[in-house]
Amino acid sequence: MRSDKWLERAARRMQMIREEIREYYWNFQVNGDLLELRNVALVADLIIESARRRPESRGLYFNLDHPAHEQRLAKDTVMARGDDPSV
């Protein structure tokens, strides 16, 4: 189960983790493990952002702050580089 507060907290933590990975990436020798870590962190960030953009509960995704289904949101969540998350 999720809530808006939990998602905000997760987003802040992922931002810190990704910044640490970015700093390590530029200051140390890059290897396969570091690249894999960077990719896993990116996927986690995308999952969190997708959940933040869907203000409802649907299927296996349940948000305590938005328990009802909204028919207008019955579509895939598609994100593209440069999208404004407030829209």
C-alpha positions, 0 to 999 in steps of 0.5 A, spaced: 500 500 500 502 506 498 500 514 500 502 520 497 506 522 503 510 515 502 511 516 495 514 523 496 518 520 501 520 515 496 522 520 491 526 524 495 530 518 497 531 516 490 533 523 488 539 522 494 541 515 492 541 517 484 546 523 486 550 519 490 551 514 484 552 520 479 558 522 484 561 515 484 560 514 477 564 521 475 569 520 481 571 512 480 572 507 475 566 505 472 565 497 472 559 493 470 556 493 477 556 500 477 552 501 471 547 495 473 546 499 480 545 506 476 540 502 471 536 499 477 536 506 481 533 509 474 528 504 474 526 505 481 525 512 480 521 511 474 516 506 478 515 512 483 514 517 478 509 513 475 505 512 481 505 519 483 502 521 476 496 516 477 492 519 483 487 513 484 487 505 486 487 500 480 489 493 479 494 491 484 496 498 485 493 501 491 493 508 494 490 510 501 489 517 499 486 515 492 482 509 494 477 510 488 477 508 481 476 514 476 474 512 469 477 518 466 484 515 468 483 508 465 489 509 460 496 507 461 501 512 464 506 514 459 512 518 461 517 522 456 523 526 457 521 533 459 514 531 461 511 536 466 509 532 472 504 537 475 500 536 468 
